[in-house]
Structure formats: structure tokens, C-alpha cells
Amino acid sequence: MISAAVVLALCAPLLSAQKGSYTPDRKDVYAPLGQVPKKAAARRNPLEGDPDAVAGGANLFDQHCAECHGELAEGGRKGPSLRADPVQQATPGTLFWILTNGVVRRGMPVWSKLPEPQRWQLVSYLKSLRPAEKGPQ
């Protein structure tokens, strides 16, 4: 007879995927980046190159994003790494659109109530991060 613990261990990934929650091994976790409207993706960050914007974005990240994406944006229980190539190669406009509209099906909230300059500060911070280190293959 199979124990309840074994059944739960086998079913947990399926239940998690059905709820739409983040699972680090899902290949489509960065797919929303490719679904941003072209006009939105083409937007430029008005705070680009402003070191104060990066510092402000780091503070905002700590307050609003680190809980899901990890303290160093390396990924966490609920959110993927923001240092990964798909994020680092995304345009500032793409990141701004994702912040504004969220990815609700994946558990990322809509941040449209955060003032626009603060969302651009977050984009500045994300673009300042170094890409994730690639481990041995």
C-alpha cells in the first residue's frame, strides 16, 4: 500500500502546476516577455543612466519584489530569476509593461498603482543586475 506522504510527494508538482504557481523547471516561465505588445516593448526608460533611479529601484525591489524573486533577484519560491537571460535581454519597455500589468495567471500582481516613475526605477534596477552565473554543464 502507498503511504499518504508518497501520494502527496507525487501529486504536489501537478497540483502546483494546475494552480499556475511558479515552478523553477517550467520552460515557459519567461513566455510572457514575448507576449508584450510591440508598442509597449519599444518604450524607452526616461530614467535610463540615472544612478539614483537604480538605488531607488533597489529599495522598491526589497519592499515589493524580493519576497517572490529572492533578495538578489536570483529566483525564489514564488518567482523566477530576474537575472536570467530572457529578462536581462528584454527591453526596458517590456519590463515596464510586465510590471504594470503583472502576470496574474502566474501569481505576479499588477503594479499599475505604483507610480510610473517608481516602476521605471524598478526597471532601472533590474537592468543594472548582472546576468545569472552559469553553472557547470
Secondary structure, DSSP 4 states (H G I P E B T S, - for coil): ---HHHHHHHHHHHHHHHHT---TT-GGGGGGGGGS-HHHHT---TTTT-HHHHHHHHHHHHHHTHHHH-TTSS--SSS--SSSHHHHTS-HHHHHHHHHH-BGGGTBPP-TTS-HHHHHHHHHHHHHSPPPPP---
